[in-house]
Amino acid sequence: MMLHEELMLLFINQQNGKLHVDSTSAENALAGAVLIELVNSGRVAFEPNGKKLQVVDPTPLKDPLLQESVTRIDKPMKPQKAVERLRKKVRDNVLAQLEGRGAVRVEQRKVLGIFPGKTYVITDEARNDEVRKAVGEVAAGYRGADARTGSLITLLYAVKAVHKVFSGDKKELNRRAKDIAAGNWAGDAVRRAVEAIQAGVTAATAAAAAASSG
């Protein structure tokens, strides 16, 4: 399962079928996860000066969501811009993949009995439990982060969602998440990429919030 699919599972509130975060935060974090996958695949990398991301390998990817996403990086761009490019329809696309895997079922509902909405039911409970256990143990400080759990916690921290996804003292969870986000749990190149993408997700979320309030 891809990083963005695991992140989507973490975002789903199993009690009510809604998301733990607002749609903008979810989309920005998911776009960040997709971007990390593209970097890990070797298709996207930073320019030598480390400021902008660009496609360095045009070899088609087997995963259709990643392949469609890489075409949106049509020129060198800063991480925030890449996140903004990749977030369009990313939530629906990730959910469609999870539905195709039999991991999630999307149900239609009415908000206030009038407005159309959706409820997300996790159907692959074993996989969901595995992801939540692995990431939750790191978030709680029971074990150290690796590239996978470190990336997921960093993305959750970028949209202020760690305490929403995992139970525990909010202050302590955020303190540990901050330390994890700044930790050395991956190789230097991957770590620098995740750090830059985290900053891009944070900036994109802040910009969207400012635009909606203005």
ROSE-4610 file (N, C-alpha, C; in Angstrom, 1 decimal, always signed):
// ROSE-4610
residu = [M/M/M/M/M/M/L/L/L/H/H/H/E/E/E/E/E/E/L/L/L/M/M/M/L/L/L/L/L/L/F/F/F/I/I/I/N/N/N/Q/Q/Q/Q/Q/Q/N/N/N/G/G/G/K/K/K/L/L/L/H/H/H/V/V/V/D/D/D/S/S/S/T/T/T/S/S/S/A/A/A/E/E/E/N/N/N/A/A/A/L/L/L/A/A/A/G/G/G/A/A/A/V/V/V/L/L/L/I/I/I/E/E/E/L/L/L/V/V/V/N/N/N/S/S/S/G/G/G/R/R/R/V/V/V/A/A/A/F/F/F/E/E/E/P/P/P/N/N/N/G/G/G/K/K/K/K/K/K/L/L/L/Q/Q/Q/V/V/V/V/V/V/D/D/D/P/P/P/T/T/T/P/P/P/L/L/L/K/K/K/D/D/D/P/P/P/L/L/L/L/L/L/Q/Q/Q/E/E/E/S/S/S/V/V/V/T/T/T/R/R/R/I/I/I/D/D/D/K/K/K/P/P/P/M/M/M/K/K/K/P/P/P/Q/Q/Q/K/K/K/A/A/A/V/V/V/E/E/E/R/R/R/L/L/L/R/R/R/K/K/K/K/K/K/V/V/V/R/R/R/D/D/D/N/N/N/V/V/V/L/L/L/A/A/A/Q/Q/Q/L/L/L/E/E/E/G/G/G/R/R/R/G/G/G/A/A/A/V/V/V/R/R/R/V/V/V/E/E/E/Q/Q/Q/R/R/R/K/K/K/V/V/V/L/L/L/G/G/G/I/I/I/F/F/F/P/P/P/G/G/G/K/K/K/T/T/T/Y/Y/Y/V/V/V/I/I/I/T/T/T/D/D/D/E/E/E/A/A/A/R/R/R/N/N/N/D/D/D/E/E/E/V/V/V/R/R/R/K/K/K/A/A/A/V/V/V/G/G/G/E/E/E/V/V/V/A/A/A/A/A/A/G/G/G/Y/Y/Y/R/R/R/G/G/G/A/A/A/D/D/D/A/A/A/R/R/R/T/T/T/G/G/G/S/S/S/L/L/L/I/I/I/T/T/T/L/L/L/L/L/L/Y/Y/Y/A/A/A/V/V/V/K/K/K/A/A/A/V/V/V/H/H/H/K/K/K/V/V/V/F/F/F/S/S/S/G/G/G/D/D/D/K/K/K/K/K/K/E/E/E/L/L/L/N/N/N/R/R/R/R/R/R/A/A/A/K/K/K/D/D/D/I/I/I/A/A/A/A/A/A/G/G/G/N/N/N/W/W/W/A/A/A/G/G/G/D/D/D/A/A/A/V/V/V/R/R/R/R/R/R/A/A/A/V/V/V/E/E/E/A/A/A/I/I/I/Q/Q/Q/A/A/A/G/G/G/V/V/V/T/T/T/A/A/A/A/A/A/T/T/T/A/A/A/A/A/A/A/A/A/A/A/A/A/A/A/A/A/A/S/S/S/S/S/S/G/G/G]
num = [1/1/1/2/2/2/3/3/3/4/4/4/5/5/5/6/6/6/7/7/7/8/8/8/9/9/9/10/10/10/11/11/11/12/12/12/13/13/13/14/14/14/15/15/15/16/16/16/17/17/17/18/18/18/19/19/19/20/20/20/21/21/21/22/22/22/23/23/23/24/24/24/25/25/25/26/26/26/27/27/27/28/28/28/29/29/29/30/30/30/31/31/31/32/32/32/33/33/33/34/34/34/35/35/35/36/36/36/37/37/37/38/38/38/39/39/39/40/40/40/41/41/41/42/42/42/43/43/43/44/44/44/45/45/45/46/46/46/47/47/47/48/48/48/49/49/49/50/50/50/51/51/51/52/52/52/53/53/53/54/54/54/55/55/55/56/56/56/57/57/57/58/58/58/59/59/59/60/60/60/61/61/61/62/62/62/63/63/63/64/64/64/65/65/65/66/66/66/67/67/67/68/68/68/69/69/69/70/70/70/71/71/71/72/72/72/73/73/73/74/74/74/75/75/75/76/76/76/77/77/77/78/78/78/79/79/79/80/80/80/81/81/81/82/82/82/83/83/83/84/84/84/85/85/85/86/86/86/87/87/87/88/88/88/89/89/89/90/90/90/91/91/91/92/92/92/93/93/93/94/94/94/95/95/95/96/96/96/97/97/97/98/98/98/99/99/99/100/100/100/101/101/101/102/102/102/103/103/103/104/104/104/105/105/105/106/106/106/107/107/107/108/108/108/109/109/109/110/110/110/111/111/111/112/112/112/113/113/113/114/114/114/115/115/115/116/116/116/117/117/117/118/118/118/119/119/119/120/120/120/121/121/121/122/122/122/123/123/123/124/124/124/125/125/125/126/126/126/127/127/127/128/128/128/129/129/129/130/130/130/131/131/131/132/132/132/133/133/133/134/134/134/135/135/135/136/136/136/137/137/137/138/138/138/139/139/139/140/140/140/141/141/141/142/142/142/143/143/143/144/144/144/145/145/145/146/146/146/147/147/147/148/148/148/149/149/149/150/150/150/151/151/151/152/152/152/153/153/153/154/154/154/155/155/155/156/156/156/157/157/157/158/158/158/159/159/159/160/160/160/161/161/161/162/162/162/163/163/163/164/164/164/165/165/165/166/166/166/167/167/167/168/168/168/169/169/169/170/170/170/171/171/171/172/172/172/173/173/173/174/174/174/175/175/175/176/176/176/177/177/177/178/178/178/179/179/179/180/180/180/181/181/181/182/182/182/183/183/183/184/184/184/185/185/185/186/186/186/187/187/187/188/188/188/189/189/189/190/190/190/191/191/191/192/192/192/193/193/193/194/194/194/195/195/195/196/196/196/197/197/197/198/198/198/199/199/199/200/200/200/201/201/201/202/202/202/203/203/203/204/204/204/205/205/205/206/206/206/207/207/207/208/208/208/209/209/209/210/210/210/211/211/211/212/212/212/213/213/213/214/214/214]
x = [+0.8/+0.0/+0.9/+0.5/+1.3/+1.1/+2.1/+2.1/+0.8/+0.3/-0.9/-2.1/-2.1/-3.3/-3.3/-2.1/-2.0/-2.4/-2.0/-2.4/-3.9/-4.5/-5.9/-6.6/-6.1/-6.7/-6.6/-5.5/-5.3/-6.3/-6.6/-7.5/-9.0/-9.3/-10.7/-11.0/-12.1/-12.6/-13.5/-13.0/-13.8/-15.1/-15.2/-16.5/-17.6/-17.3/-18.4/-18.3/-17.2/-17.0/-16.6/-16.4/-15.9/-14.4/-13.8/-12.4/-12.0/-10.8/-10.4/-10.0/-9.8/-9.3/-10.2/-10.1/-10.9/-10.3/-11.1/-10.8/-9.5/-9.3/-8.0/-6.8/-6.8/-5.7/-5.5/-6.5/-6.4/-5.8/-6.3/-5.7/-4.3/-3.9/-2.5/-1.6/-2.0/-1.2/-1.1/-2.2/-2.2/-1.3/-1.4/-0.5/+1.0/+1.3/+2.6/+3.1/+2.2/+2.5/+2.8/+1.9/+2.2/+3.5/+3.9/+5.1/+6.3/+6.2/+7.2/+7.4/+6.2/+6.3/+7.0/+6.8/+7.4/+8.9/+9.3/+10.7/+11.4/+10.7/+11.2/+11.3/+10.4/+10.4/+11.6/+12.2/+13.3/+12.9/+11.5/+11.0/+11.2/+11.1/+11.2/+12.3/+13.1/+14.2/+14.4/+15.1/+15.4/+16.5/+16.5/+17.5/+18.8/+20.0/+21.2/+21.3/+20.6/+20.6/+19.6/+18.8/+17.9/+16.6/+16.3/+15.2/+13.9/+14.1/+12.9/+12.9/+11.7/+11.6/+11.4/+11.9/+11.7/+11.7/+11.1/+11.0/+12.4/+13.0/+14.4/+14.4/+13.2/+13.1/+11.7/+11.5/+10.1/+9.6/+10.3/+9.8/+8.4/+7.4/+6.1/+6.0/+5.2/+5.0/+3.8/+3.8/+2.7/+1.5/+1.7/+0.5/-0.1/-1.4/-2.0/-2.1/-2.3/-2.4/-1.1/+0.0/+1.4/+1.7/+1.4/+1.7/+1.0/-0.3/-1.0/-0.5/+0.0/+0.5/+1.8/+2.7/+4.0/+3.9/+2.8/+2.6/+2.2/+1.8/+1.5/+2.7/+3.8/+5.1/+5.7/+5.2/+5.6/+6.8/+7.3/+8.4/+9.0/+10.2/+10.7/+9.9/+9.6/+8.7/+9.0/+8.8/+9.0/+8.0/+8.4/+7.5/+6.1/+5.9/+4.6/+3.8/+4.4/+3.7/+3.3/+4.3/+4.0/+2.9/+2.8/+1.7/+0.4/+0.4/-0.8/-1.3/-0.3/-0.6/-1.2/-0.6/-1.0/-2.3/-2.7/-3.9/-5.2/-5.3/-6.6/-7.1/-8.3/-8.9/-8.2/-7.1/-6.3/-7.0/-7.9/-8.6/-9.5/-10.3/-11.2/-10.4/-9.3/-8.5/-7.9/-7.4/-6.8/-7.9/-9.1/-10.2/-10.7/-10.6/-11.0/-10.0/-8.7/-7.8/-8.0/-8.3/-8.6/-9.9/-10.9/-12.1/-11.8/-10.9/-10.5/-9.7/-9.0/-8.3/-9.2/-10.4/-11.3/-11.0/-10.3/-9.9/-10.9/-11.6/-12.6/-13.8/-15.0/-16.2/-16.7/-17.0/-17.5/-19.1/-19.8/-21.2/-21.7/-22.8/-23.4/-24.3/-24.3/-25.1/-25.7/-26.5/-27.1/-26.6/-26.1/-25.7/-26.8/-27.3/-28.5/-29.7/-29.6/-30.8/-31.0/-30.0/-30.2/-29.0/-27.8/-26.7/-26.0/-25.5/-24.9/-23.5/-23.2/-21.9/-21.5/-20.4/-19.9/-19.5/-19.6/-19.1/-18.1/-17.1/-16.0/-16.0/-16.2/-16.2/-14.9/-14.1/-12.9/-13.3/-13.0/-13.4/-12.3/-11.0/-9.9/-9.3/-10.0/-9.6/-8.2/-7.8/-6.4/-5.4/-5.5/-4.5/-4.6/-5.8/-5.9/-5.3/-5.6/-5.0/-3.5/-2.9/-1.5/-0.9/-1.5/-1.0/-1.1/-2.3/-2.5/-1.6/-1.3/-0.5/+1.0/+1.5/+2.8/+3.1/+2.2/+2.4/+2.1/+1.0/+0.7/+1.7/+2.4/+3.5/+4.7/+4.9/+6.0/+5.5/+4.2/+3.7/+3.6/+3.4/+3.4/+4.8/+5.8/+7.1/+7.6/+6.8/+7.2/+8.3/+8.5/+9.6/+10.0/+11.2/+11.7/+11.0/+11.1/+10.5/+11.5/+10.8/+11.6/+11.1/+11.5/+11.2/+9.7/+9.0/+7.5/+6.8/+7.0/+6.2/+6.7/+8.0/+8.4/+7.8/+7.6/+7.0/+5.5/+4.8/+3.4/+3.2/+4.0/+3.9/+4.2/+5.2/+5.6/+4.5/+3.8/+2.7/+1.5/+1.2/+0.2/+0.5/+1.7/+2.2/+2.1/+2.3/+2.3/+0.9/-0.2/-1.6/-2.2/-1.4/-1.8/-2.9/-2.6/-3.6/-3.1/-1.9/-1.5/-2.4/-2.8/-3.6/-5.1/-5.4/-6.8/-6.9/-5.8/-5.7/-5.4/-4.6/-4.2/-4.6/-5.0/-5.4/-4.2/-4.3/-3.2/-3.1/-2.2/-2.0/-1.6/-2.4/-2.1/-0.7/-0.4/+0.9/+2.1/+2.0/+3.0/+3.1/+1.9/+1.9/+2.5/+2.2/+2.8/+4.3/+4.7/+6.1/+6.9/+6.4/+7.1/+7.0/+5.9/+5.8/+6.7/+6.9/+7.9/+9.3/+9.6/+10.9/+11.1/+10.1/+10.2/+10.3/+9.6/+9.7/+11.1/+11.8/+13.1/+14.2/+13.8/+14.7/+15.5/+16.4/+17.2/+16.8/+15.6/+15.1/+15.2/+15.8/+15.9/+17.3/+17.6/+18.8/+18.8/+19.9/+20.0/+19.1/+19.2/+18.4/+16.9/+16.5/+15.0/+14.6/+15.5/+15.1/+15.0/+15.9/+15.8/+14.5/+14.2/+13.0/+11.7/+11.7/+10.5/+10.4/+11.5/+11.5/+11.0/+11.4/+11.0/+9.5/+9.1/+7.7/+6.8/+7.3/+6.5/+6.3/+7.4/+7.2/+6.3/+6.3/+5.4/+3.9/+3.7/+2.3/+1.8/+2.7/+2.3/+2.0/+2.8/+2.6/+1.3/+1.1/-0.1/-1.4/-1.3/-2.5/-2.8/-1.7/-1.8/-2.4/-1.9/-2.3/-3.8/-4.2/-5.6/-6.5/-6.1/-6.8/-7.0/-5.9/-5.9/-6.9/-6.9/-7.7/-9.2/-9.5/-10.9/-11.4/-10.5/-11.0/-11.0/-10.3/-10.2/-11.3]
y = [-1.2/+0.0/+1.2/+2.2/+3.5/+4.4/+5.3/+6.2/+7.0/+7.5/+8.3/+7.5/+6.2/+5.3/+5.1/+4.9/+4.7/+6.0/+7.1/+8.4/+8.6/+8.2/+8.3/+7.5/+6.3/+5.4/+6.1/+6.7/+7.4/+8.6/+9.2/+10.4/+10.0/+8.7/+8.3/+8.1/+8.7/+8.5/+7.3/+6.2/+5.0/+5.0/+6.0/+6.1/+6.7/+7.6/+8.3/+8.3/+7.7/+7.7/+9.0/+10.0/+11.3/+11.3/+12.5/+12.7/+13.4/+13.1/+13.8/+15.3/+15.6/+17.0/+17.5/+18.8/+19.5/+19.0/+19.2/+18.8/+19.4/+20.7/+21.3/+20.7/+20.5/+19.8/+18.4/+17.7/+16.3/+16.3/+17.2/+17.2/+17.6/+18.6/+19.1/+18.0/+17.3/+16.2/+15.0/+14.7/+13.6/+13.9/+15.2/+15.6/+15.5/+15.9/+15.7/+14.3/+13.4/+11.9/+11.4/+11.9/+11.5/+12.0/+13.2/+13.8/+13.0/+12.6/+11.8/+10.5/+9.9/+8.6/+8.9/+10.0/+10.3/+10.5/+11.1/+11.3/+9.9/+9.1/+7.8/+6.9/+7.1/+6.3/+6.7/+7.9/+8.3/+9.1/+9.4/+10.1/+11.6/+12.0/+13.5/+13.7/+14.8/+15.1/+16.6/+17.0/+18.5/+18.9/+20.1/+20.7/+20.7/+20.8/+20.9/+21.9/+23.0/+24.0/+23.7/+22.6/+22.2/+23.0/+23.9/+24.8/+24.3/+23.7/+23.3/+21.8/+21.2/+19.9/+19.8/+18.7/+18.6/+17.1/+16.8/+15.4/+15.0/+14.0/+13.6/+12.3/+11.6/+10.3/+10.1/+10.2/+10.1/+8.7/+7.7/+6.4/+6.2/+5.7/+5.6/+4.8/+5.2/+4.4/+3.5/+2.4/+1.4/+1.9/+2.6/+3.1/+4.3/+4.2/+5.3/+6.6/+6.6/+7.9/+8.6/+7.8/+8.4/+8.9/+8.1/+8.5/+9.8/+9.9/+11.1/+12.3/+12.0/+13.1/+13.6/+12.8/+13.2/+14.1/+14.0/+14.8/+16.3/+16.5/+17.8/+18.6/+17.9/+18.6/+18.9/+19.8/+20.0/+21.0/+21.5/+22.3/+22.4/+22.8/+22.9/+23.8/+23.4/+24.2/+23.9/+24.9/+24.8/+23.8/+23.2/+22.1/+22.6/+23.8/+24.3/+24.3/+24.8/+24.8/+23.4/+22.5/+21.1/+20.5/+20.8/+20.3/+20.9/+22.2/+22.8/+22.2/+21.8/+21.1/+19.7/+19.0/+17.6/+17.4/+18.4/+18.2/+18.2/+18.6/+18.6/+17.2/+16.9/+15.6/+14.5/+14.8/+13.8/+12.9/+13.5/+12.8/+11.7/+12.2/+11.3/+10.2/+10.5/+9.6/+8.5/+9.0/+8.0/+7.1/+7.7/+6.9/+5.9/+6.2/+5.3/+4.1/+4.4/+3.3/+2.4/+3.0/+2.2/+1.4/+1.9/+1.2/+0.0/+0.3/-0.8/-1.9/-1.6/-2.6/-3.3/-2.8/-3.4/-3.0/-1.9/-1.4/-0.4/+0.3/+1.3/+1.3/+1.6/+1.7/+3.1/+3.8/+5.2/+5.1/+5.7/+5.8/+7.2/+7.4/+8.7/+9.0/+10.3/+10.6/+12.0/+12.5/+13.8/+14.6/+15.8/+16.7/+17.5/+17.5/+18.3/+17.8/+16.6/+16.1/+16.7/+17.6/+18.3/+18.1/+18.5/+18.6/+17.2/+16.9/+15.6/+15.6/+14.5/+14.2/+12.8/+12.4/+11.1/+10.5/+9.3/+8.6/+7.5/+7.3/+6.4/+5.2/+4.0/+2.8/+2.0/+1.8/+1.0/-0.5/-1.2/-2.6/-3.6/-3.1/-3.9/-3.6/-4.1/-3.8/-4.2/-5.3/-5.9/-4.9/-4.4/-3.5/-2.2/-1.7/-0.5/-0.6/-1.7/-1.9/-1.9/-2.5/-2.6/-1.2/-0.3/+1.0/+1.8/+1.8/+2.6/+2.1/+0.8/+0.3/+0.8/+0.7/+1.0/+2.5/+3.4/+4.8/+5.3/+4.7/+5.0/+4.8/+3.6/+3.3/+4.3/+4.8/+5.8/+7.2/+7.5/+8.8/+8.8/+7.6/+7.6/+7.4/+7.3/+7.2/+5.8/+4.8/+3.4/+2.8/+3.4/+2.9/+4.1/+3.9/+5.0/+4.9/+6.0/+6.2/+5.6/+5.0/+4.7/+5.6/+5.3/+6.2/+6.3/+5.2/+5.1/+5.8/+5.4/+6.0/+7.5/+7.7/+9.1/+10.1/+9.6/+10.4/+10.7/+9.6/+9.8/+10.7/+10.6/+11.5/+12.9/+13.1/+14.4/+15.1/+14.3/+14.9/+15.2/+14.3/+14.6/+15.9/+16.0/+17.2/+18.5/+18.3/+19.5/+20.1/+19.3/+19.8/+19.7/+19.7/+19.7/+18.7/+17.4/+16.4/+15.2/+15.2/+14.1/+13.8/+14.8/+14.6/+14.3/+14.5/+14.2/+12.7/+12.2/+10.8/+9.9/+10.3/+9.4/+10.0/+9.1/+9.6/+9.8/+10.7/+11.0/+12.5/+12.9/+14.3/+15.1/+16.0/+16.8/+17.4/+18.0/+18.7/+17.7/+16.6/+15.5/+14.9/+14.7/+14.1/+15.1/+16.4/+17.4/+17.6/+17.5/+17.6/+16.5/+15.2/+14.1/+14.2/+14.6/+14.7/+15.7/+16.8/+17.8/+17.3/+16.5/+15.9/+14.9/+14.1/+13.1/+13.8/+14.9/+15.6/+16.1/+16.4/+16.9/+15.9/+14.6/+13.5/+12.9/+12.1/+11.4/+10.0/+9.8/+8.4/+7.9/+8.7/+8.3/+8.8/+8.4/+8.8/+10.3/+10.9/+12.4/+13.0/+12.3/+12.9/+12.8/+11.7/+11.5/+12.4/+12.5/+13.4/+14.8/+15.3/+16.7/+16.9/+15.9/+16.0/+16.1/+15.2/+15.2/+16.5/+17.0/+18.3/+19.4/+19.4/+20.5/+20.3/+19.1/+18.8/+19.2/+18.8/+19.2/+20.7/+21.5/+23.0/+23.4/+22.7/+23.0/+22.7/+21.6/+21.3/+22.3/+22.7/+23.7/+25.0/+25.4/+26.7/+26.7/+25.6/+25.5/+25.5/+24.9/+24.8/+26.2/+26.9/+28.3/+29.2/+29.1/+30.0/+29.7/+28.5/+28.2/+28.7/+28.6/+29.1/+30.6/+31.3/+32.8/+33.2/+32.4/+32.8/+32.6/+31.5/+31.3/+32.3/+32.8/+33.8/+35.2/+35.4/+36.8/+37.0]
z = [+0.0/+0.0/+0.0/-0.8/-0.9/+0.3/+0.4/+1.6/+1.6/+0.5/+0.5/+0.8/+0.5/+0.9/+2.4/+3.0/+4.4/+5.1/+4.6/+5.2/+5.2/+4.1/+4.0/+5.0/+5.3/+6.3/+7.7/+7.9/+9.2/+9.4/+8.3/+8.3/+8.6/+8.3/+8.5/+9.9/+10.4/+11.8/+11.8/+12.4/+12.3/+13.1/+14.0/+14.8/+14.0/+13.1/+12.4/+10.9/+10.4/+8.9/+8.3/+9.1/+8.5/+8.6/+8.2/+8.3/+9.6/+10.1/+11.3/+11.0/+9.7/+9.4/+8.3/+8.1/+7.0/+5.6/+4.6/+3.3/+2.7/+3.0/+2.6/+3.2/+4.5/+5.2/+4.6/+4.4/+3.9/+2.5/+1.7/+0.3/+0.2/+1.1/+1.1/+1.6/+2.7/+3.2/+2.3/+1.6/+0.7/-0.5/-1.0/-2.1/-1.7/-0.4/+0.1/+0.1/+0.4/+0.4/-1.0/-1.9/-3.3/-3.8/-3.4/-3.8/-3.2/-2.0/-1.4/-2.2/-2.6/-3.4/-4.7/-5.3/-6.6/-6.4/-5.3/-5.0/-4.7/-3.9/-3.6/-4.9/-5.8/-7.1/-8.0/-7.7/-8.5/-9.7/-9.9/-11.0/-10.8/-9.6/-9.2/-8.2/-8.4/-7.5/-7.5/-6.5/-6.4/-7.4/-7.8/-8.6/-7.8/-8.4/-7.6/-6.5/-6.7/-5.6/-4.5/-4.7/-3.6/-3.4/-4.4/-4.2/-4.9/-6.1/-6.8/-7.2/-7.3/-7.7/-9.2/-9.8/-11.3/-11.6/-12.7/-13.2/-13.8/-13.3/-13.8/-14.5/-14.4/-15.1/-15.6/-16.9/-17.5/-17.7/-17.2/-17.4/-16.7/-17.5/-16.9/-15.6/-14.7/-13.5/-13.6/-12.9/-13.0/-12.3/-11.2/-10.5/-11.2/-11.6/-12.4/-11.7/-10.4/-9.7/-9.7/-9.4/-9.5/-10.9/-11.9/-13.2/-13.7/-13.3/-13.6/-12.8/-11.6/-10.8/-11.3/-11.8/-12.3/-13.5/-14.3/-15.4/-15.0/-13.8/-13.3/-13.0/-12.8/-12.5/-13.9/-14.6/-16.0/-16.2/-15.0/-15.0/-13.6/-13.4/-12.0/-11.2/-10.0/-9.1/-7.6/-6.8/-5.4/-4.8/-3.6/-3.0/-2.8/-2.4/-2.1/-3.4/-4.5/-5.8/-6.2/-6.0/-6.4/-5.6/-4.3/-3.5/-4.0/-4.3/-4.8/-6.2/-7.0/-8.3/-8.1/-7.1/-6.9/-6.1/-5.4/-4.5/-5.2/-6.4/-7.1/-7.3/-6.7/-6.7/-6.1/-5.4/-4.8/-3.8/-3.0/-2.0/-2.7/-3.7/-4.4/-5.1/-5.7/-6.4/-5.5/-4.3/-3.4/-2.8/-2.5/-2.1/-3.1/-4.4/-5.5/-5.5/-5.3/-5.2/-4.0/-2.9/-1.7/-1.9/-2.6/-2.9/-3.8/-4.8/-5.7/-5.0/-4.0/-3.2/-2.2/-2.1/-1.1/+0.3/+0.5/+1.8/+2.4/+1.6/+2.0/+1.2/+1.8/+1.0/+1.2/+0.1/+0.2/+0.1/+1.1/+1.1/+1.0/+0.3/+0.2/+1.4/+1.8/+3.0/+2.7/+3.6/+3.5/+4.8/+4.6/+5.6/+6.0/+7.2/+7.7/+6.9/+6.4/+5.7/+4.3/+3.9/+2.6/+1.7/+2.2/+1.3/+1.2/+0.0/-0.3/+0.4/+1.0/+1.6/+1.5/+2.1/+2.0/+3.3/+3.5/+4.7/+4.2/+5.0/+4.6/+5.6/+5.1/+5.9/+5.6/+6.6/+6.4/+6.4/+5.3/+5.2/+5.3/+5.1/+5.3/+6.7/+7.8/+9.1/+9.5/+9.0/+9.3/+8.8/+7.6/+7.1/+7.8/+8.1/+8.8/+10.2/+10.9/+12.2/+12.2/+11.2/+11.0/+10.9/+10.0/+9.8/+11.1/+11.7/+13.0/+14.1/+14.2/+15.2/+15.0/+13.8/+13.5/+13.7/+13.2/+13.3/+14.7/+15.3/+16.7/+17.7/+17.6/+18.5/+18.4/+17.2/+17.0/+17.6/+17.3/+17.8/+19.3/+20.0/+21.4/+22.1/+21.2/+21.7/+22.1/+21.7/+22.1/+21.3/+20.1/+19.2/+18.3/+17.7/+16.8/+15.4/+14.7/+13.4/+12.3/+11.3/+10.1/+9.0/+7.7/+6.6/+6.4/+6.6/+6.4/+7.5/+8.7/+9.8/+10.1/+9.8/+10.0/+9.0/+7.8/+6.7/+7.1/+7.5/+7.9/+9.0/+10.1/+11.2/+10.8/+10.0/+9.5/+8.8/+7.9/+7.2/+8.1/+9.1/+10.0/+10.8/+11.2/+12.0/+11.1/+9.8/+9.0/+8.9/+9.1/+9.0/+10.4/+11.5/+12.9/+13.2/+12.8/+12.9/+13.8/+14.3/+15.1/+16.3/+17.0/+18.2/+17.8/+16.6/+16.1/+15.7/+15.2/+14.7/+15.9/+16.8/+17.9/+19.3/+20.1/+21.5/+22.3/+23.3/+24.2/+24.5/+25.3/+25.6/+24.4/+24.0/+22.8/+22.8/+23.9/+24.0/+23.8/+24.4/+24.3/+22.9/+22.3/+21.0/+20.0/+20.1/+19.2/+19.4/+20.7/+21.0/+20.3/+20.5/+19.9/+18.4/+17.8/+16.4/+15.8/+16.5/+16.1/+16.1/+17.1/+17.2/+16.1/+15.8/+14.7/+13.4/+13.2/+11.9/+11.6/+12.7/+12.6/+12.8/+12.9/+13.2/+12.0/+12.3/+11.3/+11.1/+10.6/+10.4/+9.0/+8.1/+6.7/+6.1/+4.9/+4.3/+4.1/+3.9/+3.8/+2.7/+1.5/+0.4/+0.6/+1.1/+1.4/+2.5/+3.6/+4.7/+4.3/+3.5/+3.0/+2.1/+1.3/+0.5/+1.4/+2.4/+3.2/+4.0/+4.5/+5.2/+4.3/+3.1/+2.2/+1.8/+1.6/+1.3/+2.5/+3.7/+4.9/+5.0/+4.7/+4.6/+3.5/+2.4/+1.3/+1.7/+2.4/+2.8/+3.8/+4.8/+5.8/+5.1/+4.2/+3.5/+2.7/+2.0/+1.1/+2.0/+3.1/+4.0/+4.6/+5.0/+5.6/+4.5/+3.3/+2.2/+1.9/+1.9/+1.6/+2.7/+4.0/+5.1/+5.0/+4.7/+4.5/+3.4/+2.3/+1.2/+1.5/+2.3/+2.7/+3.7/+4.5/+5.5/+5.0/+3.8/+3.3/+2.3]
